Every structure is written in C-alpha cells, then in structure tokens.
Amino acid sequence: MNPVDEKRDAYVTAQALLQKQDEASLRYAALELRRCLEAIVYEKLDGYRQFLPAEAAKEWRPGQAFDALIAIEPNAEDTFTLAVAVETSPGQMAPGPYRIVGVDKRPKAKWIKKTWNKLGGRLHAEWPYERHKKSELSQRQFLERTLTEVAPFVENSVTSVMAMTIDFQCTCCGATVKVMEQTLKQKSEAVCLNCWSSYRAEGSVESVVFYPNDDPFQCNCGHEIRLRPKEIEAGYRFPCPECKQVYAVVGSIWNVSPIEEIVTEGPLGQGDV
C-alpha cells in the first residue's frame, strides 16, 4: 500500500474505532492514528527520494524521517500554495492570472514527534507508578483532537519539490550527498543522511566547499579516521584502514570551565552552588 492510500485507510479506521465506546477500541484507534502519521511523513519524504540514501533510510523511524526532510529543505515545514500561469516573457515571472494547482500542507516536525510518541504511550500497559492517571474520557478527547489535526494532511496529497542541487562526497562514509542550493543559502550547512555527519559550507554557491564539523581521530600511524556519529558509543570497535590497528571507544571526556555570572533563570543541577 502506498503512503497516500495508507494514511487514508488508517484515518478512516481510526475514525470508525472512535465511534465505539469500549476501551479496547481506543487503544486500536491510537495505533491507527500512529500509522496515519507515519504514512503522512513517508508521503512527504517520497517527494525527496533523490536525496535519500536507500539502505540507510530503511532503518529510519518517523521522527528520523522528518528530521531528514528538514535537513534536506529548511522550508519543509511550511505550507504553501502551488499556482501556475502562462509565461509571456522567457525567464520572467508571469503577470497572471494564476491558476491554483493545489496546496502543499506540511506538518510541523515537533508536533509530529510529540503526537507520535504520545500515541505510542496509549499502546502499552498502564504504568502503576504514574503520577496522574489518564481517564478514558481524557484519552478519548486526545484521540479525537488528533483525528481533527491530521485531517488536513489526509485530505491533501500535493507535494511539490523544485530545487537546484549540489553534490559532494561525505568524508566519513563515502556516500554522495545531494544538497539544495536554497538550503546552503539559508543555513550554510549540510548533513549526510547516510551516516548523519554534519558539514559547514563555505564560499558562494558557485564555488562552495564543505568542511566536516567533527574532528577526525588520528591513528598512531598518522592516518586520520572519521567515525560516524552513530558509532561514537562505548564499546564500538574499529580498525585503521592503513595499519589495521584495532581501536575501541571507551567513553566520553567532559570539559568544564568556570562562568563569570551565575544564571538564575533556570534550576541549578546537582552539584551547583
């Protein structure tokens, strides 16, 4: 089932379940709404297929998928109207009249993640030590509100992607990274979606150079090794490609320094004076 059909199927199923009065139906409605949210994200991301690392994307959860969408295009959360008009002069914006083709409605990443996680909480056994017990009425109200909030994204199926792109090779994993020129103009940074290494972009769009934000690890033989962000955890083992010496990540080192003024706006952590 493609994402468009799946989001609609999940929405209709959740709607029917919420019309029932038993508690079990509420649980299944939460599951269907979660599936609906996932399909909405996957539908949007499918329009950016050319930017995605096929193998790495198979392991993504909905939250990561929308993070990827934001990394590809800064305006990925903005809803906009797509309209066309007859061009009168080559290379110049048409004076109109414009005909609306459709509205590309896009959910906010923060809302997607928060709602998706909150729906997931309805799928588990009730935690006996929970401070505030959720009543069946409050759960129903949350699910009905979520059903209303996802409705515009279910009814709409327009996704528009128009952009000039720049390619470069990731120095960490070797994958080819495709970046929108608009992204570089707005953020001056890029992310390799294969290994999630981040880069800063310097120079103009016509002659841009990408520099890794993370420093490499230098082997005793002098060879520089770059670890993927997801590999930097205690116990991870890796060899040097040149001399074959094997290393292991053994922990993290934290540095602290005194501050001139004590910030009193937020709570102090344990050990603060």
PAZAPA-4460 file (N, C-alpha, C; in steps of 0.05 Angstrom, whole numbers, plus 32768, in hexadecimal, padded with zeros to 4 digits):
% residues 273
    n_x    n_y    n_z   ca_x   ca_y   ca_z    c_x    c_y    c_z   seq   type   mol
   8011   7FE8   8000   8000   8000   8000   8012   8019   8000     1      M     A
   800C   802C   7FEE   801C   8044   7FED   8014   8057   8004     2      N     A
   8025   806A   800B   8020   807C   8022   8005   808B   8020     3      P     A
   7FFD   8093   8008   7FE5   80A2   8005   7FCD   8091   800D     4      V     A
   7FCC   8079   8002   7FB6   8067   8008   7FB7   805E   8025     5      D     A
   7FCF   805A   8030   7FD1   8051   804C   7FC8   8066   8060     6      E     A
   7FCF   807F   805B   7FC7   8094   806E   7FA9   8096   806F     7      K     A
   7F9C   8093   8057   7F7F   8095   8056   7F72   807D   8063     8      R     A
   7F7D   8065   805E   7F73   804D   806A   7F75   804E   8088     9      D     A
   7F8C   8057   8092   7F90   8059   80AF   7F7D   806D   80BC    10      A     A
   7F79   8083   80AE   7F67   8099   80B8   7F4B   808F   80BA    11      Y     A
   7F41   8082   80A5   7F25   8079   80A5   7F21   8063   80BB    12      V     A
   7F35   8052   80BE   7F33   803D   80D2   7F33   8049   80EE    13      T     A
   7F44   805C   80F3   7F45   806A   810D   7F2A   8078   8113    14      A     A
   7F20   8084   80FE   7F06   8092   8101   7EF0   807F   8109    15      Q     A
   7EEF   8068   80FD   7EDB   8054   8103   7EDE   8049   8120    16      A     A
   7EF7   8045   8128   7EFD   803A   8142   7EF5   804E   8158    17      L     A
   7EF8   8068   8153   7EF1   807C   8167   7ED3   807F   816B    18      L     A
   7EC4   8074   8158   7EA7   8075   815B   7E9D   805F   816F    19      Q     A
   7EAE   804C   8175   7EA7   8037   8188   7EAC   8041   81A4    20      K     A
   7EA1   8034   81B8   7EA3   803E   81D3   7EB6   802E   81E5    21      Q     A
   7EC0   8017   81DB   7ED1   8007   81ED   7EEE   8010   81ED    22      D     A
   7EFC   800A   8203   7F17   8013   8207   7F2B   8007   81F3    23      E     A
   7F26   7FEE   81EB   7F37   7FE0   81D8   7F38   7FEF   81BD    24      A     A
   7F21   7FFA   81B5   7F1F   8008   819C   7F30   8021   819D    25      S     A
   7F32   802E   81B4   7F43   8046   81B7   7F60   803F   81B1    26      L     A
   7F68   8028   81BC   7F84   801F   81B8   7F8A   801A   819B    27      R     A
   7F77   800D   818D   7F7B   8008   8170   7F7A   8022   8160    28      Y     A
   7F6A   8035   8169   7F68   804F   815B   7F83   805D   815D    29      A     A
   7F90   805B   8175   7FAA   8068   8178   7FBE   805B   8165    30      A     A
   7FBD   8041   8162   7FCF   8033   814F   7FCB   803C   8132    31      L     A
   7FB1   803F   812B   7FAB   8047   810F   7FB3   8064   810A    32      E     A
   7FB0   8075   811E   7FB8   8091   811B   7FD6   8093   8119    33      L     A
   7FE4   8082   8127   8001   8082   8125   800A   8079   8109    34      R     A
   7FFC   8065   80FF   8002   805C   80E3   7FFC   8072   80CF    35      R     A
   7FE7   8081   80D4   7FDF   8098   80C3   7FF5   80AD   80C2    36      C     A
   8000   80B4   80DA   8016   80C7   80DC   802E   80BE   80CC    37      L     A
   8035   80A5   80D0   804C   809A   80C2   8049   809C   80A4    38      E     A
   8031   8095   809A   802C   8096   807D   802E   80B3   8073    39      A     A
   8025   80C6   8083   8026   80E2   807B   8043   80EB   8077    40      I     A
   8055   80E3   808A   8071   80E9   8088   807E   80DC   8070    41      V     A
   8077   80C2   806C   8083   80B3   8056   807B   80BE   803B    42      Y     A
   8062   80C8   803A   8058   80D3   8021   8068   80EC   8019    43      E     A
   806D   80FD   802E   807C   8116   8029   8099   810F   8021    44      K     A
   80A5   80FC   802F   80C0   80F6   802B   80C4   80E9   800F    45      L     A
   80B0   80DB   8006   80B2   80CD   7FEC   80B7   80E1   7FD5    46      D     A
   80AE   80FA   7FD9   80B3   810E   7FC4   80D0   8116   7FC3    47      G     A
   80E0   810F   7FD8   80FD   8116   7FD9   810E   80FD   7FD5    48      Y     A
   8103   80E9   7FC7   8110   80CF   7FC4   812D   80D2   7FBA    49      R     A
   8132   80E5   7FA8   814D   80E8   7F9C   8162   80F0   7FB1    50      Q     A
   8159   80FA   7FC8   816C   8103   7FDD   8171   80ED   7FF1    51      F     A
   8162   80D7   7FF0   8163   80C3   8006   8177   80AC   8001    52      L     A
   8186   80A4   8015   8197   808C   8013   8185   8074   8016    53      P     A
   8181   8065   8001   816D   804F   8001   8170   803C   8018    54      A     A
   8188   8032   801E   818C   801E   8032   8188   8029   804E    55      E     A
   8194   8041   8053   8192   804D   806E   8175   8054   8074    56      A     A
   8166   805D   8060   814A   8066   8065   8138   804F   806E    57      A     A
   813F   8036   8068   812F   801F   8070   812D   801D   808E    58      K     A
   8141   8028   809C   8142   8025   80BA   8135   803C   80C8    59      E     A
   812D   8051   80BA   8123   8069   80C6   8108   8065   80D3    60      W     A
   8104   8072   80EA   80E9   8074   80F6   80DD   808E   80EC    61      R     A
   80C3   8092   80F1   80B6   80AB   80E7   80C4   80C4   80F0    62      P     A
   80CE   80C5   8109   80DC   80DD   8113   80F5   80E3   8103    63      G     A
   8104   80CE   80FD   811C   80D1   80ED   8115   80D9   80D0    64      Q     A
   8100   80CE   80C6   80F7   80D4   80AB   80F1   80F2   80A8    65      A     A
   80E4   80FE   80BC   80DE   811A   80B9   80F6   812B   80BF    66      F     A
   8108   8122   80D0   8122   812F   80D4   8131   8131   80B9    67      D     A
   812F   811B   80AA   813D   811A   8090   8130   812E   807D    68      A     A
   8116   8130   807E   8108   8143   806D   8110   8160   8073    69      L     A
   8112   8166   808D   811B   8181   8095   8138   8186   808D    70      I     A
   8149   8172   808F   8165   8174   8087   8167   817A   8069    71      A     A
   8156   816D   805A   8156   8171   803D   814D   818D   8035    72      I     A
   8137   8195   8041   812B   81AF   803A   8121   81BD   8053    73      E     A
   812D   81D5   8058   8125   81E4   8070   8107   81EC   8070    74      P     A
   80FB   81EE   8059   80DF   81F6   8057   80CC   81DE   8057    75      N     A
   80D6   81C7   805F   80C6   81AF   805D   80AE   81AF   806F    76      A     A
   80AD   81C1   8083   8097   81C2   8095   8083   81D7   808D    77      E     A
   8089   81E6   8078   8078   81FC   8070   8063   81F3   805B    78      D     A
   804A   81F9   8061   8034   81F4   804E   8034   820A   8039    79      T     A
   8031   8203   8020   802F   8217   800B   801D   820F   7FF4    80      F     A
   8014   8223   7FE5   8002   821E   7FCF   8011   821E   7FB5    81      T     A
   800C   820A   7FA4   8019   8207   7F8A   8006   8211   7F75    82      L     A
   800F   8225   7F65   7FFE   8231   7F50   800E   8234   7F37    83      A     A
   8001   8234   7F20   800F   8237   7F06   8001   824C   7EF5    84      V     A
   8010   8257   7EE3   8005   826B   7ED0   8014   826A   7EB6    85      A     A
   8009   8274   7EA1   8016   8273   7E87   802D   8287   7E86    86      V     A
   8045   827D   7E7E   805C   828F   7E7C   805A   82A1   7E64    87      E     A
   805F   82BB   7E68   805E   82CE   7E52   8079   82D6   7E48    88      T     A
   808D   82D6   7E5B   80A9   82DC   7E54   80BB   82C7   7E5F    89      S     A
   80CD   82BB   7E4F   80DF   82A6   7E59   80F0   82B0   7E70    90      P     A
   80F0   82A0   7E85   8101   82A5   7E9C   80F6   82B9   7EB0    91      G     A
   80DD   82C3   7EAB   80D1   82D7   7EBC   80B7   82CC   7EC8    92      Q     A
   80B1   82D5   7EE1   8099   82CB   7EEE   8080   82D4   7EDF    93      M     A
   806E   82C1   7EDB   8056   82C7   7ECC   8044   82DB   7EDB    94      A     A
   8038   82EF   7ECE   8028   8303   7EDB   800D   82F7   7EE5    95      P     A
   8005   82E0   7EDA   7FEB   82D4   7EE3   7FD7   82D6   7ECC    96      G     A
   7FBF   82CE   7ED1   7FB4   82C3   7EEB   7FBF   82A7   7EF1    97      P     A
   7FC1   82A1   7F0B   7FCB   8287   7F13   7FB5   8274   7F1A    98      Y     A
   7FBA   825B   7F13   7FA6   8245   7F19   7FB2   8233   7F2F    99      R     A
   7FA4   8230   7F45   7FAE   8220   7F5B   7FAD   8202   7F54   100      I     A
   7FC4   81F6   7F56   7FC7   81D9   7F51   7FC0   81C9   7F6A   101      V     A
   7FC9   81D3   7F80   7FC4   81C4   7F99   7FD2   81D2   7FB0   102      G     A
   7FCD   81C9   7FC9   7FD9   81D3   7FE1   7FEA   81BD   7FED   103      V     A
   8003   81C2   7FF1   8016   81AE   7FFD   8016   81B3   801B   104      D     A
   8005   81A4   802A   8003   81A7   8047   8019   8196   8054   105      K     A
   8028   81A2   8066   803E   8193   8073   803C   8196   8092   106      R     A
   803D   8180   80A0   803C   8182   80BE   8057   818B   80C9   107      P     A
   8056   8195   80E2   806E   819D   80F0   807C   8185   80FC   108      K     A
   8096   8184   80FA   80A5   816D   8104   80A1   8169   8122   109      A     A
   80A1   817E   8131   809D   817C   814E   8082   8170   8155   110      K     A
   806D   8178   8146   8053   816D   814B   8051   8150   8143   111      W     A
   805E   8149   812D   805E   812D   8123   806B   811B   8139   112      I     A
   8082   8122   8143   8090   8112   8156   8081   8110   8171   113      K     A
   8077   8126   817A   8069   8127   8194   8050   8116   8192   114      K     A
   8040   8119   817D   8027   810A   817A   802C   80ED   8176   115      T     A
   8040   80E6   8166   8047   80CA   8160   804F   80BC   8179   116      W     A
   805F   80C8   818A   8068   80BC   81A3   8051   80BA   81B7   117      N     A
   8040   80CE   81B7   802A   80CE   81CA   8016   80B8   81C3   118      K     A
   8012   80B4   81A9   8000   809F   81A0   800C   8083   81A7   119      L     A
   8026   8082   81A6   8034   8068   81AD   802F   8061   81CA   120      G     A
   802D   8076   81DB   8029   8071   81F7   800E   8064   81FD   121      G     A
   7FFB   8067   81EA   7FE0   805B   81ED   7FE0   803D   81E6   122      R     A
   7FF7   8033   81DC   7FF7   8017   81D3   8003   8004   81E7   123      L     A
   800C   800F   81FE   8019   7FFE   8212   8007   7FFB   822B   124      H     A
   800F   7FE7   823B   8001   7FE3   8254   8004   7FFC   8266   125      A     A
   7FF0   8001   8276   7FF1   8018   8287   8007   8016   829C   126      E     A
   8017   802B   829E   802D   802B   82B1   8022   8030   82CD   127      W     A
   8026   801D   82E0   8019   8020   82FA   8023   8037   830B   128      P     A
   803B   8042   8304   8047   8058   8314   8043   8073   8307   129      Y     A
   8032   8074   82F3   802D   808D   82E5   8020   80A1   82F8   130      E     A
   802A   80BA   82F8   8020   80CE   830A   8003   80D6   8305   131      R     A
   7FFD   80DA   82EB   7FE2   80E2   82E4   7FD5   80CD   82D2   132      H     A
   7FC1   80BF   82DC   7FB4   80AB   82CD   7FA3   80B7   82B7   133      K     A
   7FA4   80AB   829F   7F94   80B6   8289   7F79   80A8   8289   134      K     A
   7F64   80B9   8289   7F49   80AE   8288   7F42   80A7   826B   135      S     A
   7F2E   8096   8268   7F26   808E   824D   7F1C   80A6   823E   136      E     A
   7F0F   80B9   824C   7F05   80D1   823F   7F1B   80E2   8235   137      L     A
   7F31   80E6   8244   7F47   80F7   823B   7F56   80EA   8224   138      S     A
   7F58   80CF   8224   7F64   80C1   820E   7F54   80C4   81F4   139      Q     A
   7F39   80C2   81F7   7F28   80C5   81E0   7F2A   80E1   81D5   140      R     A
   7F2B   80F5   81E6   7F2D   8111   81DD   7F47   8116   81CE   141      Q     A
   7F5D   810A   81D8   7F76   810D   81CA   7F76   8100   81AF   142      F     A
   7F6A   80E8   81AD   7F69   80DA   8193   7F57   80E9   8180   143      L     A
   7F41   80F3   8189   7F2E   8102   8177   7F3B   811C   816E   144      E     A
   7F4B   8129   817F   7F59   8141   8177   7F6E   813B   8162   145      R     A
   7F7C   8125   8166   7F91   811D   8153   7F84   8116   8138   146      T     A
   7F6D   8109   8139   7F5F   8103   8120   7F59   811C   8110   147      L     A
   7F50   8131   811F   7F4A   814A   8112   7F63   8158   8107   148      T     A
   7F79   8156   8116   7F92   8163   810E   7F9F   8156   80F5   149      E     A
   7F9C   813C   80F2   7FA8   812E   80DB   7F97   8130   80C2   150      V     A
   7F7D   8137   80C5   7F6B   8137   80AF   7F75   8147   8097   151      A     A
   7F7F   8160   809A   7F88   816F   8083   7F9E   8161   8073   152      P     A
   7FB0   8153   8081   7FC6   8145   8074   7FBD   812B   8066   153      F     A
   7FA6   8120   806F   7F9B   8109   8063   7F8C   8110   8049   154      V     A
   7F7D   8127   804B   7F6D   8130   8034   7F7F   813A   801E   155      E     A
   7F96   8145   8025   7FA8   8151   8011   7FBE   813E   8009   156      N     A
   7FC4   813C   7FEF   7FDA   812A   7FE6   7FEB   8138   7FD1   157      S     A
   7FF1   8151   7FD5   8002   8160   7FC3   801E   8163   7FD0   158      V     A
   8033   815B   7FC3   804E   815F   7FCC   805E   816A   7FB5   159      T     A
   8069   8182   7FB9   8078   818F   7FA3   8095   8192   7FAB   160      S     A
   80A7   8189   7F9A   80C4   818B   7F9E   80D1   8196   7F85   161      V     A
   80DB   81AF   7F88   80E9   81BC   7F71   8102   81C9   7F7C   162      M     A
   8119   81C0   7F73   8132   81CB   7F7E   814A   81C5   7F6D   163      A     A
   815E   81D6   7F6E   8178   81D2   7F62   8189   81C4   7F78   164      M     A
   819A   81B1   7F70   81A8   81A1   7F84   81C7   81A2   7F7F   165      T     A
   81D5   819C   7F95   81F3   8199   7F94   81FA   817F   7FA1   166      I     A
   820D   8170   7F94   8215   8156   7F9F   8232   8158   7FAB   167      D     A
   8237   8149   7FC0   8252   8146   7FCA   8254   812B   7FD8   168      F     A
   826D   8122   7FDC   8271   8108   7FE9   8276   810A   8007   169      Q     A
   8268   80FA   8016   826C   80FA   8033   8287   80EE   803A   170      C     A
   8297   80FC   8049   82B2   80F3   8050   82B1   80DD   8066   171      T     A
   8299   80DA   8072   8297   80C6   8087   828F   80AA   807C   172      C     A
   827A   80A9   806C   8270   8090   8062   8273   808C   8044   173      C     A
   827B   80A1   8036   8280   809F   8019   8267   80A2   8008   174      G     A
   824F   80A6   8014   8237   80A9   8005   8236   80C4   7FF6   175      A     A
   8227   80C4   7FE0   8223   80DE   7FD2   820C   80ED   7FDF   176      T     A
   8211   8105   7FE8   81FD   8116   7FF5   81F2   812A   7FE1   177      V     A
   81D8   812B   7FDF   81CB   813E   7FCD   81BE   8154   7FDE   178      K     A
   81C5   816D   7FD9   81BC   8184   7FE9   81AE   8198   7FD7   179      V     A
   8198   81A3   7FE2   818A   81B8   7FD3   8199   81D2   7FD6   180      M     A
   819B   81E1   7FC0   81A8   81FC   7FC1   8199   820E   7FD5   181      E     A
   817F   820C   7FD7   8170   821C   7FE9   8177   8216   8006   182      Q     A
   817D   81FD   800C   8186   81F5   8027   81A0   8202   802E   183      T     A
   81B3   8203   801C   81CD   820F   8021   81CA   822E   8025   184      L     A
   81B8   823A   8016   81B4   8257   8019   81A8   825E   8034   185      K     A
   8197   824C   803E   8189   8252   8058   8199   8249   8070   186      Q     A
   81A7   8232   806E   81B3   8227   8086   81D2   8224   8084   187      K     A
   81DD   8225   806C   81FA   8221   8068   8204   8207   8075   188      S     A
   81F4   81F2   8073   81FC   81D8   807E   81EE   81C2   806F   189      E     A
   81F9   81AA   8073   81ED   8193   8065   81F0   817B   8077   190      A     A
   81E0   8167   8073   81E0   814E   8083   81E1   8136   8070   191      V     A
   81F3   8123   8076   81F3   810A   8067   81DE   80F8   8073   192      C     A
   81C9   80F2   8065   81B3   80E2   8070   81BA   80C5   8071   193      L     A
   81D1   80BD   8067   81D9   80A1   8069   81E6   809B   8084   194      N     A
   81F6   80AE   808E   8203   80AA   80A8   81FE   80C0   80BC   195      C     A
   81EF   80D6   80B3   81E7   80ED   80C4   81FF   80FE   80CD   196      W     A
   8214   80FD   80BD   822B   810F   80C2   8223   812B   80B8   197      S     A
   822A   8140   80C7   8222   815B   80BF   823A   816A   80B4   198      S     A
   8234   817C   80A2   8249   818C   8094   8241   81AA   8095   199      Y     A
   8255   81BB   8095   8250   81D7   8092   8259   81DE   8075   200      R     A
   8249   81F0   8068   824F   81F7   804D   825B   8213   804C   201      A     A
   8271   8216   803E   827E   8230   803C   8282   8237   801F   202      E     A
   8280   8251   8019   8282   825A   7FFE   8267   825F   7FF1   203      G     A
   8267   8267   7FD8   824E   826C   7FCA   8242   8252   7FC0   204      S     A
   8229   8253   7FB7   821C   823B   7FAD   822B   8231   7F94   205      V     A
   8237   8243   7F85   8245   823B   7F6D   8260   822D   7F73   206      E     A
   826C   8232   7F8A   8286   8226   7F91   8286   821F   7FAF   207      S     A
   8272   8210   7FB7   826F   8209   7FD4   8282   81F2   7FDB   208      V     A
   828D   81F3   7FF4   829E   81DE   7FFE   8292   81D4   8019   209      V     A
   8290   81BA   801C   8284   81AE   8034   829A   81A4   8047   210      F     A
   8297   81AC   8061   82AB   81A5   8075   829C   8195   808C   211      Y     A
   82A6   817E   8094   8299   816F   80A9   8299   817E   80C3   212      P     A
   8284   817D   80D2   8282   818A   80EC   8290   817A   8102   213      N     A
   8294   8160   80FE   82A1   814F   8112   82BE   814A   810B   214      D     A
   82CF   814C   811F   82EC   8147   811B   82F1   8129   8117   215      D     A
   8304   8122   8107   830B   8105   8103   831C   80FA   811A   216      P     A
   831C   80E0   811D   832D   80D3   8130   8347   80CB   8120   217      F     A
   835E   80D1   812C   8377   80CB   811E   8384   80B2   812A   218      Q     A
   8389   809F   8118   8396   8086   8120   83B4   808B   8125   219      C     A
   83C0   8078   8134   83DD   807B   8139   83EE   807B   8120   220      N     A
   83E3   8070   810A   83F2   8070   80F1   83EF   808A   80E2   221      C     A
   83DE   809C   80EC   83DA   80B6   80E0   83C1   80B8   80CF   222      G     A
   83B3   80A1   80CA   839B   80A1   80B9   8384   80AD   80C9   223      H     A
   8374   80BE   80BC   835C   80CA   80C8   8344   80B8   80C4   224      E     A
   8335   80B3   80D9   831D   80A2   80D8   8305   80B3   80E1   225      I     A
   82F1   80B2   80D2   82D8   80C0   80D9   82C3   80AC   80E1   226      R     A
   82B8   80AF   80F8   82A2   809D   8102   8287   80A9   80FC   227      L     A
   8274   8098   80F5   8259   80A1   80F1   824D   80A9   810C   228      R     A
   823C   80BD   810D   8231   80C5   8127   8224   80AE   8136   229      P     A
   8216   809C   8128   8208   8086   8136   821C   8071   8140   230      K     A
   8235   8073   8137   8249   805F   8140   8257   8068   815A   231      E     A
   8255   8081   8161   8263   808C   8178   8255   8085   8191   232      I     A
   8259   806D   819A   824E   8063   81B4   8261   804F   81C0   233      E     A
   8261   804D   81DA   8274   803C   81E8   8271   801F   81DE   234      A     A
   8288   8012   81D8   8288   7FF7   81CF   828A   7FF3   81B1   235      G     A
   8286   8009   81A2   8288   8006   8185   82A5   8002   817D   236      Y     A
   82AA   7FED   816C   82C6   7FE6   8163   82C9   7FED   8146   237      R     A
   82E0   7FF7   813E   82E6   7FFE   8123   8304   7FFB   811D   238      F     A
   830B   7FF3   8105   8327   7FF0   80FD   8330   8008   80ED   239      P     A
   834A   800D   80ED   8356   8021   80DC   8359   8015   80C0   240      C     A
   834E   8022   80AB   8350   8018   8090   836D   8014   8086   241      P     A
   8380   8023   8092   839B   8022   8088   83AC   800C   8096   242      E     A
   83AE   800E   80B1   83BF   7FFC   80C0   83B0   7FE5   80CD   243      C     A
   8395   7FE5   80CB   8384   7FD0   80D6   8383   7FCF   80F5   244      K     A
   838F   7FE3   8102   838D   7FE4   811F   836F   7FE7   8127   245      Q     A
   8366   7FD7   813B   834A   7FD8   8143   8348   7FEA   815C   246      V     A
   8333   7FFB   815B   832E   800D   8171   8311   8007   817C   247      Y     A
   830C   8011   8194   82F2   800F   819F   82EB   8029   81AD   248      A     A
   82D2   8032   81AB   82C8   8049   81B9   82C4   8041   81D6   249      V     A
   82D1   804E   81E9   82D0   8046   8205   82BF   8059   8216   250      V     A
   82B7   8070   820C   82A8   8083   821C   82A9   809F   8211   251      G     A
   829E   80B1   821F   829D   80CD   8218   82AC   80DE   822C   252      S     A
   82B8   80F4   8223   82C7   8106   8234   82B8   8121   8235   253      I     A
   82B1   812A   824D   82A2   8143   824F   82B5   8159   825A   254      W     A
   82B4   8170   824E   82C4   8187   8257   82B1   819C   8264   255      N     A
   82BA   81A7   827A   82AA   81BC   8287   82BC   81D5   828B   256      V     A
   82AF   81EC   828D   82BE   8204   8292   82AD   8216   82A4   257      S     A
   82B9   8228   82B4   82A9   823A   82C5   829B   824F   82B4   258      P     A
   8284   8259   82BE   8276   826E   82B0   8277   8287   82C1   259      I     A
   8275   829E   82B4   8277   82B7   82C2   825F   82BE   82D2   260      E     A
   8247   82B7   82C8   822E   82BE   82D5   821D   82A5   82D8   261      E     A
   8210   82A3   82EF   81FE   828C   82F3   81E3   8292   82E7   262      I     A
   81DA   8280   82D5   81C1   8284   82C8   81AB   827A   82DB   263      V     A
   8198   828C   82E1   8183   8285   82F5   8168   8281   82E8   264      T     A
   8166   8282   82CE   814C   827F   82C1   8142   8262   82C3   265      E     A
   8154   824E   82C3   814B   8232   82C4   8156   8225   82DC   266      G     A
   814C   820C   82E2   8155   81FD   82FA   8172   81F4   82F7   267      P     A
   8181   81F5   830D   819D   81EC   830C   819E   81CD   830F   268      L     A
   81B2   81C1   8302   81B4   81A4   8303   81C1   819B   831D   269      G     A
   81C1   8182   8322   81CE   8177   833A   81EC   817E   833A   270      Q     A
   81F5   8188   8350   8212   818F   8352   8216   81AD   834E   271      G     A
   8201   81BB   8343   8204   81D8   833F   8201   81E6   835A   272      D     A
   820F   81FC   835D   820E   820B   8376   81FC   8223   8373   273      V     A
***
